[in-house]
Amino acid sequence: MSMQAKTVKRLAVMAAIVITVFASSPQVMAADVQRTAGTSAWTHVSYDTPLAKSQSYVLQGTRTSDGGCAFSGSLELAPGEAAVTERQTGLNLARCQAEVERGVPMSGSEDEATPPDSSTLFGEAAAKGDPAGSDVPLATHSAGYLKTDWEDPVQIDVNSVRDNTDWYWNGSSVVAPVYGSWHLGWYSPSGWQLVSQNWQNTYTSYQTTSSHYAHFKNPYFCATIDTHSYYDRNTAHGRYNGNLVGVWNSWVSGGCTGLLHFEHHLVRTLN
């Protein structure tokens, strides 16, 4: 589905949601709809693009102090493996559980681009750490990233965090030089804003660490109730044995969170 088609579909879906919330009674607020959705059974998400070697399981979340449901997990790619995606296919807010599908994305679809009219922020730097006692010519050069995003009902990334790591390894140690970079995106046309963020970029002989904390909010997504998304943290590791590891902890809170779903993309850009 093209970005223009997604945008048109998104406007239609959000208009239908507004009509549903307010048409039945002028006293019915979005918060009431959100609480009702939280006590119901599973809600499900469908995707346009299938995953190969797909596996599904139920992920138990942890209730946060602000009423959100935090989901944590990890993915790993050995040298020679290109990409793996994990995405939410169902949600039960009352139980703080998500149905998750994990699999190999189709070629060229590992990570959809940030919508062109989104706001972005990015950076890169050499990592700080303990230099390993080995020469680069004897080491293998690898690179990759972990991207986590929250999407709306028509699969537009409303906000995303991507952390990249670029490293050398020789089977027993990480070898300098090590570089890291990051990219944040948020769909500002619909009201999303970046509240705060910080980045860590280090390495040891065991692994590299490119890691982000980020907080986004939208005061308009759910009428008068702010909607928040948190990434605490989104981390890419490059290991001494060449494995690329992605680790995340992320959640949404506030109004209409049942309309959002998460995706994680771990991608090797250099094997």
C-alpha angles and dihedrals in degrees: 000000000000121000090246091053090048091052093051091047091047092055090050093049094047091047089053090050092052091049091049093050099047107025097072096055135350088225094058109101129195090250090062091052090049092051091048091051089050093060096046129088127271122319116204139211126210126202133211094221123055125220123232120233087017121191127180133203142156116260118206113218132202122240111241127216090251093055097262128129113237119206122197132186148129142233131199135199125192121211108287094031112109111197147338130196131201120190140173115252099169142016137200107186094185092057094035090233133137131198107224134195120204125189150117114293121231115263111282094013100082092115126007114223122257110264107272094238094051124112116248140192126186145163146172139202145161110272123245118230151102112316113232120231098243138095119252093229088064093050135079120241118225137166140178147138147230117224122188121185140173115221134197124230093283093048099254112149103244090184136352143180124206125185121190130196128192117190150150123234138178105191096267104047146012109254128211139273098070125174134187136192139177142199130197124191133183131177099241096173089073094044105269115150136186110239102178142337142175135186134211120201116178143126143203131188087271102050149339122245126208105170139168141198114194137168124195130178140187121200093189106044093088106028108256097352119091117233118211135193125194134193109194094183134349107183138180119195127191109203133212089248094053097259118142113217129190122197126181145175115186141153146166127225140177124043129005095356089152087073092064129075134183136236132188124200122190110187133175109216094179124024 
